[in-house]
Amino acid sequence: MTTTPPVAIGQQFGRLTVQAIRQGKDMSGRMAVCLCACGNEKAVPVRHLARGRFTSCGCGQHPHLYVMNGATLTLTELCAMST
């Protein structure tokens, strides 16, 4: 059985900074509530965060463009507008 490396509040994983750690629902284990550099909040399993499976809320993974009020924006720009 492998052990999950420790994760602490304030620790940074890529663009995510751990804000809180809580117990997940059912058998999902501990969840880390993280704040992404773009301003979005994302809850991810601690075991996945510690093993490098998550490094952002997803804002840097989607090169798609979005049109809003006639302006073409990336997802990162769109997320920045919501903060």
ChimeraX attribute file (.defattr): number of C-alpha atoms within 10 A of each C-alpha:
attribute: neighborCount
match mode: 1-to-1
recipient: residues
	/A:1	3
	/A:2	4
	/A:3	6
	/A:4	12
	/A:5	10
	/A:6	9
	/A:7	16
	/A:8	13
	/A:9	13
	/A:10	13
	/A:11	13
	/A:12	17
	/A:13	19
	/A:14	13
	/A:15	18
	/A:16	24
	/A:17	22
	/A:18	24
	/A:19	17
	/A:20	14
	/A:21	18
	/A:22	13
	/A:23	13
	/A:24	15
	/A:25	9
	/A:26	6
	/A:27	7
	/A:28	10
	/A:29	12
	/A:30	16
	/A:31	21
	/A:32	25
	/A:33	20
	/A:34	27
	/A:35	21
	/A:36	21
	/A:37	17
	/A:38	22
	/A:39	18
	/A:40	18
	/A:41	17
	/A:42	18
	/A:43	19
	/A:44	19
	/A:45	19
	/A:46	26
	/A:47	19
	/A:48	14
	/A:49	24
	/A:50	16
	/A:51	11
	/A:52	11
	/A:53	12
	/A:54	18
	/A:55	17
	/A:56	22
	/A:57	20
	/A:58	15
	/A:59	20
	/A:60	13
	/A:61	10
	/A:62	10
	/A:63	11
	/A:64	10
	/A:65	14
	/A:66	14
	/A:67	10
	/A:68	9
	/A:69	6
	/A:70	7
	/A:71	8
	/A:72	13
	/A:73	15
	/A:74	16
	/A:75	19
	/A:76	20
	/A:77	14
	/A:78	17
	/A:79	15
	/A:80	14
	/A:81	10
	/A:82	9
	/A:83	8
